Amino acid sequence: MSNSKTKYIMAIDHGTSGVKTAIVSTTGEVIDWHLEEVPLHLFEGGGAEQDPDDWWNGFLKGAKKIIDNGKVAVDDIVGICNTSQWSGTVPLDKDGNHLMNCMNWMDTRGAVQMEKFHKALLQVDGLAVRKILKWVKITGGGPTLSGKDSIAHILWLKENNPELYNKTYMFLEPQDYMNFKLTGKFAASYASIQMHWLTDIRDPNNIKYSKKLIKKIKVDPSKLPSDLRWSTDVLGPIAKEVADNLGLDPETKVVMGAPDVFSATIGSGAINDCEGHVCIGTSDWVLCHYPKKKTDIFHNMATFPAAIPGKYMLTNEQQFAGGCLSFLRDKILYHKDELLQEEHVPDVYKIFDRIVEKTPAGSHKLIFTPWLYGERAPIDDHAIRGGLYNISLDMNREHLVRAIFEGVAYNIKWLLKYVEKFVKKEVIKQNPEMKKANKIMPELAIIGGGAQSNVWCQIFADVLNRKIKQVKDPIQANARGAAFMASVGLGYIDWDDIPKHIEYSKIFEPNPENRAIYDELFAEYVEIYKAMGKICKRLNKLG
């Protein structure tokens, strides 16, 4: 049993692959956790859905499990904070019943509506110039052509299922749906509502809906949560029926929280402006906090209201990273068909690591591109698809596996190039001695499930030519970040306290012997996109 003087947060890390429920101290120590996997349903035409009941039941099962484990006294759990996948859409009726599955962040069905929205005489890369400039000025970004934004989901429903649209009382993000289930309150955080592209964020201390933009995009404003709050605000006490079900104190506070990218940034310890981190989960990103509103529309990144009140955070995301290894495991190596009837699937990730460690850098010049379901940054292209390039008879499975590890690293390097350009002026302003430096972010913290792999961390260090700091228990970064948000909101710590509570398992320095091969292959990696972009657009044209 833990020290009764220590207080704890029940943190919910609700990702695409599952719902992880954890007990975390107010200083970020993960005491216990449990993961319940949830299915993802993919459909032809770009559909990607999840059943919200799977999320909620996964949380309840996990919460009961860790409470029953008894590693902390229930009376010492002072708060609950959820962090969820972002850019999903759950339509609810007045009683809070979901009217269909959630349209997941990978759902591209709204791309057709986005093409209509951006139809104009003056376009750049398919975007209506006048519209997007207006949106960027107010929201920092705007509806993308991919159809993956929350507003695209809503417009798709309005056009393709008007009966359901009319029945919908409230559209909620996954983040805010889980909070509704915890408290019975319809609300959103300034962070979670951002992907609707309808909030005026020019003043970080006075964020509100833009009536002008809502009118232009023709969405019923009453179907959007009117109660907007900071991520550290207390939404309310836990609903009585939930407290009774779990055996928690009915006065346990539910703190708003924020989507996964925000909690991960905090959980990585990257609190200071322009201090970067990499996350390798199902998807990946390179993020940092930033002191002001700024947008790079051509590479699909911008600063949005952060989970830290009054701050902005540079936000971007790439579609697939660790998900590529899951694809290899589930759809290639252990796909259940006439060749394979076994039910048991071994823990292949540790086997992958051993294979990669024994395979030379560069994978015999085999290049893998991880664009398995389109890409979001540094290019926004829902039609691009992945592939293996330069494959030959003198290769084997070892080269293929290592090529996947390296391909994800090339993709991150592609993104990092534009992230560093984005923050360069601010970094030099704060550190004039870096004016001639070619590494604006000389070191990066790394978190997420992929960061558990030492060999992958070394590959990132080699490909990026940057020092990589492996955060201890990197898979717990989201839960830790949610706990930190709640701890700040409930007054147990301050934001400046967080870095001193972050530990690193290992520091990875770039291996200069791999510099030449990785620079050569990365240059070709970028050329592959240039060559394949138009082909994939023809092959994967929607409609």
C-alpha positions as CSV (number, residue, x, y, z in Angstrom):
1,M,0.0,0.0,0.0
2,S,1.3,3.5,-0.9
3,N,2.1,6.3,1.5
4,S,-1.3,7.8,2.4
5,K,0.2,11.3,2.3
6,T,0.7,10.9,-1.5
7,K,-2.3,11.7,-3.6
8,Y,-3.2,10.2,-7.0
9,I,-4.9,10.9,-10.3
10,M,-6.8,8.3,-12.3
11,A,-5.5,9.1,-15.8
12,I,-7.3,7.8,-18.9
13,D,-5.1,7.5,-22.0
14,H,-7.7,6.8,-24.7
15,G,-6.0,6.1,-28.0
16,T,-6.9,4.5,-31.3
17,S,-5.7,1.0,-30.3
18,G,-7.1,0.9,-26.8
19,V,-8.1,2.6,-23.6
20,K,-5.4,2.6,-20.9
21,T,-6.4,3.5,-17.4
22,A,-3.6,4.4,-14.9
23,I,-3.1,5.5,-11.4
24,V,-0.5,8.2,-11.3
25,S,0.8,10.2,-8.4
26,T,0.4,14.0,-8.5
27,T,4.2,14.2,-9.3
28,G,3.9,11.8,-12.3
29,E,4.8,8.4,-10.9
30,V,2.8,5.7,-12.6
31,I,1.7,3.2,-9.9
32,D,-0.5,0.8,-11.9
33,W,-2.2,0.6,-15.3
34,H,-4.3,-1.6,-17.5
35,L,-4.9,-1.6,-21.2
36,E,-8.1,-2.7,-22.9
37,E,-7.8,-3.0,-26.7
38,V,-10.6,-1.7,-28.9
39,P,-11.3,-2.5,-32.5
40,L,-11.1,-0.1,-35.4
41,H,-13.5,-0.6,-38.3
42,L,-12.4,0.5,-41.8
43,F,-14.7,0.7,-44.8
44,E,-14.2,1.3,-48.5
45,G,-14.5,5.0,-49.4
46,G,-12.4,6.2,-46.5
47,G,-14.6,5.2,-43.5
48,A,-12.8,4.7,-40.2
49,E,-15.1,4.2,-37.1
50,Q,-15.0,3.1,-33.5
51,D,-17.8,2.2,-31.1
52,P,-17.9,4.7,-28.2
53,D,-19.3,1.9,-26.0
54,D,-16.0,0.0,-26.5
55,W,-14.2,3.0,-25.2
56,W,-16.4,3.4,-22.1
57,N,-16.5,-0.3,-21.3
58,G,-12.7,-0.5,-21.7
59,F,-12.3,2.3,-19.2
60,L,-14.7,0.8,-16.7
61,K,-13.0,-2.6,-16.9
62,G,-9.5,-1.1,-16.6
63,A,-10.5,1.2,-13.7
64,K,-12.0,-1.7,-11.7
65,K,-8.9,-3.8,-12.4
66,I,-6.4,-1.2,-11.0
67,I,-8.7,-0.3,-8.1
68,D,-9.1,-3.9,-7.2
69,N,-5.3,-4.4,-7.4
70,G,-5.2,-2.2,-4.3
71,K,-1.8,-0.5,-4.9
72,V,-3.3,2.8,-3.6
73,A,-6.1,3.6,-1.2
74,V,-9.2,4.7,-3.1
75,D,-9.5,7.6,-0.7
76,D,-6.2,8.9,-2.0
77,I,-7.5,9.2,-5.6
78,V,-8.4,12.9,-5.7
79,G,-9.1,13.4,-9.4
80,I,-9.7,11.9,-12.8
81,C,-8.4,13.3,-16.1
82,N,-8.8,11.9,-19.6
83,T,-6.7,12.4,-22.7
84,S,-8.1,11.0,-25.9
85,Q,-7.4,10.6,-29.6
86,W,-8.2,13.9,-31.5
87,S,-10.3,14.9,-34.5
88,G,-13.0,12.3,-34.1
89,T,-16.8,13.0,-34.1
90,V,-19.5,11.4,-31.9
91,P,-23.1,12.5,-32.6
92,L,-25.2,12.4,-29.4
93,D,-28.9,12.8,-28.7
94,K,-30.2,14.9,-25.8
95,D,-29.8,12.0,-23.3
96,G,-26.2,11.5,-24.4
97,N,-26.8,8.3,-26.4
98,H,-24.5,8.1,-29.4
99,L,-26.5,7.9,-32.7
100,M,-23.7,6.1,-34.6
101,N,-20.1,5.0,-34.2
102,C,-17.5,7.7,-33.8
103,M,-16.0,8.9,-37.1
104,N,-12.3,8.3,-36.2
105,W,-9.5,10.7,-37.0
106,M,-8.5,8.5,-40.0
107,D,-12.0,8.9,-41.6
108,T,-11.6,10.6,-44.9
109,R,-15.2,10.5,-46.1
110,G,-15.5,14.2,-45.7
111,A,-12.9,14.9,-48.3
112,V,-15.6,15.3,-50.9
113,Q,-17.3,18.0,-48.8
114,M,-13.9,19.7,-48.3
115,E,-13.3,19.7,-52.1
116,K,-16.7,21.5,-52.5
117,F,-15.8,23.9,-49.7
118,H,-12.5,24.8,-51.3
119,K,-13.9,25.1,-54.9
120,A,-12.8,28.5,-56.2
121,L,-11.2,30.2,-59.1
122,L,-8.1,31.0,-57.1
123,Q,-6.6,27.9,-55.5
124,V,-3.2,26.9,-54.1
125,D,-2.6,23.1,-53.7
126,G,-6.4,22.7,-53.9
127,L,-7.2,25.2,-51.2
128,A,-9.4,28.2,-51.8
129,V,-7.0,31.0,-51.2
130,R,-9.4,33.7,-49.9
131,K,-11.3,31.3,-47.6
132,I,-8.2,29.7,-46.1
133,L,-6.5,33.1,-45.5
134,K,-9.6,34.2,-43.6
135,W,-9.7,31.0,-41.6
136,V,-6.0,31.1,-40.8
137,K,-6.2,34.7,-39.5
138,I,-8.9,33.7,-37.0
139,T,-8.3,30.0,-36.2
140,G,-4.6,29.5,-37.0
141,G,-5.6,26.9,-39.7
142,G,-8.6,25.7,-41.6
143,P,-10.5,22.8,-43.0
144,T,-8.1,20.5,-44.8
145,L,-8.7,18.6,-48.0
146,S,-8.1,15.3,-46.3
147,G,-11.6,15.2,-44.8
148,K,-10.2,14.0,-41.5
149,D,-11.0,17.1,-39.5
150,S,-14.0,17.1,-37.2
151,I,-15.8,19.8,-39.2
152,A,-15.4,17.6,-42.3
153,H,-17.1,14.7,-40.5
154,I,-20.0,16.9,-39.5
155,L,-20.5,18.3,-43.1
156,W,-20.3,14.7,-44.5
157,L,-23.1,13.7,-42.1
158,K,-25.2,16.7,-42.9
159,E,-25.1,15.9,-46.6
160,N,-25.1,12.1,-46.5
161,N,-27.3,11.4,-43.5
162,P,-29.5,14.5,-42.9
163,E,-31.8,12.6,-40.7
164,L,-29.1,11.7,-38.2
165,Y,-27.7,15.2,-38.5
166,N,-31.1,16.7,-37.5
167,K,-31.5,14.2,-34.7
168,T,-28.1,15.1,-33.2
169,Y,-28.2,17.3,-30.1
170,M,-24.5,17.6,-29.8
171,F,-21.3,16.7,-31.7
172,L,-18.5,15.8,-29.3
173,E,-14.9,15.0,-29.8
174,P,-13.8,11.6,-28.2
175,Q,-12.1,13.6,-25.5
176,D,-15.3,15.4,-24.6
177,Y,-17.5,12.3,-25.0
178,M,-15.5,10.6,-22.3
179,N,-15.8,13.6,-20.1
180,F,-19.6,13.6,-20.7
181,K,-19.7,10.0,-19.6
182,L,-17.7,10.8,-16.5
183,T,-19.8,13.9,-15.5
184,G,-23.0,14.1,-17.6
185,K,-21.9,17.5,-18.8
186,F,-21.7,18.6,-22.5
187,A,-18.5,20.6,-22.7
188,A,-15.2,21.0,-24.6
189,S,-11.7,22.3,-23.9
190,Y,-10.2,25.0,-26.0
191,A,-7.7,22.4,-27.2
192,S,-10.2,19.7,-28.2
193,I,-12.6,22.0,-30.1
194,Q,-9.7,23.4,-32.3
195,M,-10.2,20.8,-35.1
196,H,-13.6,22.1,-35.8
197,W,-11.9,25.3,-37.1
198,L,-14.5,27.5,-35.7
199,T,-12.9,29.2,-32.7
200,D,-11.2,32.6,-32.7
201,I,-7.8,32.0,-31.1
202,R,-6.1,35.3,-31.7
203,D,-6.2,36.2,-28.1
204,P,-5.0,33.1,-26.1
205,N,-6.8,34.4,-23.0
206,N,-10.1,35.0,-24.7
207,I,-10.9,32.1,-27.0
208,K,-14.4,32.0,-28.4
209,Y,-16.5,30.7,-31.3
210,S,-16.4,32.8,-34.5
211,K,-20.0,33.5,-35.5
212,K,-18.8,34.6,-38.9
213,L,-17.0,31.3,-39.6
214,I,-19.9,29.2,-38.3
215,K,-22.3,31.1,-40.6
216,K,-19.9,30.6,-43.6
217,I,-19.6,26.9,-43.1
218,K,-23.3,26.4,-42.5
219,V,-23.3,24.3,-39.4
220,D,-25.9,24.6,-36.7
221,P,-24.1,26.3,-33.7
222,S,-26.5,24.8,-31.2
223,K,-25.1,21.3,-32.0
224,L,-21.6,22.4,-30.8
225,P,-20.7,22.5,-27.1
226,S,-21.2,26.0,-25.8
227,D,-19.3,25.3,-22.5
228,L,-15.6,25.8,-23.4
229,R,-12.9,25.5,-20.7
230,W,-9.2,25.3,-20.1
231,S,-7.7,21.9,-19.8
232,T,-6.9,22.4,-16.1
233,D,-10.4,23.5,-15.2
234,V,-12.5,21.2,-13.0
235,L,-15.5,20.1,-15.1
236,G,-17.3,18.8,-12.0
237,P,-17.5,15.9,-9.6
238,I,-17.7,12.4,-11.1
239,A,-21.3,11.3,-11.8
240,K,-22.8,9.4,-8.9
241,E,-23.5,6.2,-10.9
242,V,-19.9,6.1,-12.1
243,A,-18.6,6.7,-8.6
244,D,-20.8,3.9,-7.2
245,N,-19.8,1.6,-10.0
246,L,-16.1,2.0,-9.4
247,G,-16.2,2.6,-5.6
248,L,-14.8,6.1,-5.8
249,D,-15.6,9.1,-3.6
250,P,-18.6,10.9,-5.4
251,E,-16.7,14.2,-4.7
252,T,-13.7,13.0,-6.9
253,K,-13.0,15.9,-9.3
254,V,-13.0,15.4,-13.1
255,V,-10.5,17.8,-14.7
256,M,-11.1,18.7,-18.4
257,G,-7.8,17.4,-19.8
258,A,-6.9,17.6,-23.5
259,P,-6.4,15.4,-26.6
260,D,-3.4,13.1,-26.7
261,V,-0.9,15.5,-28.5
262,F,-1.3,18.0,-25.7
263,S,-0.9,15.6,-22.8
264,A,2.0,13.8,-24.5
265,T,3.9,17.1,-24.8
266,I,3.4,17.8,-21.1
267,G,4.2,14.1,-20.2
268,S,7.5,14.3,-22.2
269,G,8.6,17.2,-19.9
270,A,8.9,19.6,-22.9
271,I,7.2,22.5,-21.1
272,N,9.5,25.3,-22.2
273,D,9.0,27.1,-25.6
274,C,10.6,25.5,-28.6
275,E,11.7,22.4,-26.6
276,G,10.8,19.5,-28.9
277,H,9.7,16.0,-28.5
278,V,8.9,13.1,-30.8
279,C,6.1,10.7,-30.1
280,I,6.0,7.2,-31.8
281,G,2.6,5.7,-31.2
282,T,0.1,4.4,-33.9
283,S,0.8,7.8,-35.5
284,D,3.7,10.2,-34.8
285,W,4.5,13.9,-34.4
286,V,7.2,16.4,-33.6
287,L,5.8,19.1,-31.2
288,C,6.7,21.9,-28.9
289,H,5.2,24.8,-27.0
290,Y,5.5,28.2,-28.7
291,P,4.9,31.7,-27.5
292,K,2.5,33.0,-30.2
293,K,0.0,32.2,-32.9
294,K,1.7,31.2,-36.2
295,T,0.8,29.0,-39.2
296,D,2.6,27.1,-41.9
297,I,-0.3,26.2,-44.1
298,F,1.9,24.6,-46.8
299,H,3.2,21.9,-44.4
300,N,0.0,21.5,-42.4
301,M,1.2,22.7,-39.0
302,A,0.3,25.6,-36.8
303,T,0.2,26.7,-33.2
304,F,-3.1,26.2,-31.3
305,P,-4.2,26.9,-27.7
306,A,-2.1,24.7,-25.5
307,A,-3.2,22.7,-22.4
308,I,-1.2,25.3,-20.5
309,P,-3.6,28.3,-20.2
310,G,-2.4,31.3,-22.2
311,K,0.1,29.4,-24.2
312,Y,0.2,28.0,-27.8
313,M,1.5,24.7,-28.9
314,L,3.0,23.8,-32.3
315,T,0.8,21.0,-33.6
316,N,1.3,18.5,-36.4
317,E,0.8,14.8,-36.9
318,Q,1.8,12.1,-39.3
319,Q,-0.6,9.3,-40.1
320,F,1.3,6.1,-39.3
321,A,4.4,5.2,-37.3
322,G,4.1,2.3,-34.9
323,G,0.9,1.4,-36.8
324,C,3.2,0.2,-39.6
325,L,4.6,-2.6,-37.3
326,S,1.0,-3.5,-36.3
327,F,0.2,-3.7,-40.0
328,L,3.1,-6.0,-40.6
329,R,2.1,-8.2,-37.7
330,D,-1.6,-8.4,-38.3
331,K,-2.0,-8.1,-42.1
332,I,1.2,-9.8,-43.4
333,L,2.9,-12.1,-40.9
334,Y,-0.1,-13.3,-38.9
335,H,-3.0,-12.6,-41.1
336,K,-5.6,-15.4,-40.6
337,D,-6.1,-17.0,-44.0
338,E,-5.5,-20.3,-45.7
339,L,-1.8,-20.0,-45.0
340,L,-2.1,-19.3,-41.3
341,Q,-4.8,-20.7,-39.0
342,E,-3.0,-20.2,-35.7
343,E,-4.8,-18.2,-33.1
344,H,-1.7,-17.4,-31.0
345,V,0.3,-14.4,-32.1
346,P,3.7,-14.0,-30.3
347,D,5.1,-10.8,-29.0
348,V,6.7,-9.9,-32.3
349,Y,7.9,-6.5,-31.3
350,K,10.8,-7.8,-29.3
351,I,11.6,-10.2,-32.1
352,F,11.5,-7.2,-34.6
353,D,14.0,-5.4,-32.4
354,R,16.4,-8.4,-32.4
355,I,16.1,-8.7,-36.2
356,V,16.8,-5.0,-36.7
357,E,19.8,-5.0,-34.4
358,K,21.5,-7.7,-36.6
359,T,20.6,-6.0,-39.9
360,P,23.0,-3.4,-41.4
361,A,22.0,0.3,-41.5
362,G,20.3,1.2,-44.8
363,S,18.6,-2.2,-45.2
364,H,20.6,-2.9,-48.4
365,K,19.1,0.3,-49.8
366,L,15.5,-0.9,-49.4
367,I,13.2,2.0,-48.7
368,F,9.8,1.8,-47.0
369,T,7.3,4.7,-47.1
370,P,4.8,4.6,-44.2
371,W,1.9,6.3,-45.9
372,L,-0.5,3.4,-45.4
373,Y,-3.6,5.6,-45.1
374,G,-2.6,8.9,-46.5
375,E,-0.4,11.6,-44.9
376,R,-1.0,14.8,-42.9
377,A,2.4,16.5,-42.5
378,P,4.6,17.8,-43.9
379,I,2.2,17.2,-46.8
380,D,-1.6,16.9,-46.5
381,D,-2.4,14.1,-49.0
382,H,-5.1,11.6,-48.3
383,A,-4.4,9.7,-51.6
384,I,-0.7,8.9,-51.1
385,R,0.0,5.3,-50.1
386,G,3.0,3.4,-48.7
387,G,5.3,1.0,-50.4
388,L,8.6,-0.8,-50.6
389,Y,11.1,0.5,-53.1
390,N,14.2,-1.0,-54.6
391,I,13.4,-4.5,-53.4
392,S,15.5,-7.3,-55.0
393,L,16.2,-11.0,-54.8
394,D,19.2,-10.6,-52.6
395,M,17.0,-9.3,-49.8
396,N,15.0,-11.1,-47.1
397,R,12.6,-10.5,-44.3
398,E,15.3,-8.9,-42.1
399,H,15.8,-6.1,-44.6
400,L,12.0,-5.5,-44.8
401,V,11.6,-5.2,-41.1
402,R,14.5,-2.8,-40.7
403,A,13.3,-0.8,-43.7
404,I,10.0,-0.2,-41.9
405,F,11.9,1.1,-38.8
406,E,14.0,3.3,-41.0
407,G,11.1,4.5,-43.2
408,V,9.3,5.9,-40.1
409,A,12.5,7.7,-39.1
410,Y,12.8,9.2,-42.6
411,N,9.3,10.4,-42.4
412,I,10.0,12.1,-39.0
413,K,13.1,13.7,-40.5
414,W,11.0,15.1,-43.3
415,L,8.7,16.7,-40.8
416,L,11.5,17.9,-38.5
417,K,13.0,19.9,-41.3
418,Y,9.9,22.1,-41.4
419,V,9.4,22.1,-37.6
420,E,12.9,23.6,-37.2
421,K,12.2,26.2,-39.9
422,F,8.9,27.1,-38.1
423,V,10.7,27.7,-34.7
424,K,14.0,29.0,-36.0
425,K,13.5,32.7,-35.6
426,E,12.1,32.3,-32.1
427,V,15.0,30.0,-31.0
428,I,17.6,32.4,-32.3
429,K,15.8,35.4,-30.7
430,Q,16.1,33.6,-27.3
431,N,19.6,32.1,-28.0
432,P,21.6,34.5,-30.3
433,E,24.6,32.1,-30.2
434,M,22.6,29.6,-32.3
435,K,22.3,31.9,-35.3
436,K,24.7,29.8,-37.4
437,A,23.6,26.4,-36.0
438,N,22.2,23.9,-38.4
439,K,20.4,22.0,-35.6
440,I,17.7,24.3,-34.2
441,M,16.5,21.3,-32.0
442,P,19.8,19.6,-31.2
443,E,18.1,17.1,-28.9
444,L,14.6,15.6,-28.7
445,A,12.8,13.7,-26.0
446,I,11.1,10.6,-27.3
447,I,7.9,9.0,-26.0
448,G,5.2,6.5,-27.1
449,G,5.2,2.8,-27.5
450,G,7.9,2.9,-30.2
451,A,10.2,4.7,-27.9
452,Q,10.4,1.5,-25.8
453,S,12.6,0.0,-28.6
454,N,16.3,0.9,-28.0
455,V,17.3,0.0,-31.5
456,W,14.5,2.3,-32.9
457,C,15.7,5.2,-30.7
458,Q,19.2,4.7,-32.1
459,I,17.9,4.7,-35.6
460,F,16.1,8.0,-34.9
461,A,19.3,9.4,-33.5
462,D,21.2,8.3,-36.6
463,V,18.7,9.4,-39.2
464,L,17.8,12.7,-37.6
465,N,21.4,13.3,-36.6
466,R,20.1,14.5,-33.2
467,K,20.6,13.5,-29.6
468,I,17.5,11.4,-28.6
469,K,16.5,11.3,-24.9
470,Q,14.4,8.2,-24.1
471,V,11.9,9.2,-21.5
472,K,11.5,6.6,-18.7
473,D,8.3,4.5,-19.2
474,P,7.7,6.3,-22.6
475,I,4.5,4.5,-23.2
476,Q,3.0,6.3,-20.1
477,A,3.7,9.8,-21.3
478,N,0.0,10.5,-22.2
479,A,-1.2,9.2,-18.8
480,R,1.5,11.1,-17.0
481,G,0.6,14.3,-18.9
482,A,-3.1,13.9,-18.0
483,A,-2.1,13.4,-14.4
484,F,0.1,16.6,-14.5
485,M,-2.8,18.6,-16.0
486,A,-5.1,17.4,-13.1
487,S,-2.3,18.0,-10.5
488,V,-1.9,21.6,-11.7
489,G,-5.7,22.1,-11.9
490,L,-6.2,20.8,-8.4
491,G,-3.3,22.8,-7.0
492,Y,-0.8,20.1,-6.2
493,I,2.0,21.3,-8.5
494,D,2.9,24.2,-10.8
495,W,3.9,23.8,-14.5
496,D,7.5,24.7,-13.7
497,D,7.7,21.7,-11.4
498,I,7.1,19.2,-14.2
499,P,10.6,18.9,-15.8
500,K,12.2,17.9,-12.5
501,H,9.9,14.9,-12.3
502,I,10.9,13.6,-15.7
503,E,13.5,10.8,-15.9
504,Y,15.3,9.4,-18.9
505,S,16.2,5.8,-19.4
506,K,18.9,6.3,-21.9
507,I,20.5,9.0,-24.2
508,F,21.2,8.0,-27.8
509,E,23.9,9.9,-29.7
510,P,24.1,9.7,-33.6
511,N,26.5,7.1,-35.0
512,P,28.7,9.0,-37.5
513,E,29.3,5.8,-39.4
514,N,25.7,5.8,-40.6
515,R,25.6,9.4,-41.7
516,A,26.3,8.8,-45.4
517,I,23.9,6.0,-46.0
518,Y,21.0,7.7,-44.2
519,D,21.6,11.0,-45.9
520,E,21.6,9.2,-49.3
521,L,18.4,7.2,-48.6
522,F,16.5,10.2,-47.1
523,A,17.1,12.2,-50.2
524,E,15.7,9.4,-52.3
525,Y,12.8,9.0,-49.8
526,V,11.7,12.6,-50.6
527,E,12.0,11.9,-54.3
528,I,9.7,8.9,-54.0
529,Y,6.9,11.1,-52.8
530,K,7.4,13.5,-55.7
531,A,7.3,10.5,-58.1
532,M,4.4,8.7,-56.5
533,G,2.1,11.6,-55.6
534,K,0.3,11.9,-58.9
535,I,0.1,8.2,-59.4
536,C,-1.6,7.7,-56.1
537,K,-4.0,10.5,-56.7
538,R,-5.2,8.7,-59.9
539,L,-5.3,5.3,-58.1
540,N,-7.1,6.5,-55.0
541,K,-9.4,9.1,-56.3
542,L,-12.5,9.4,-54.2
543,G,-16.0,9.3,-55.7
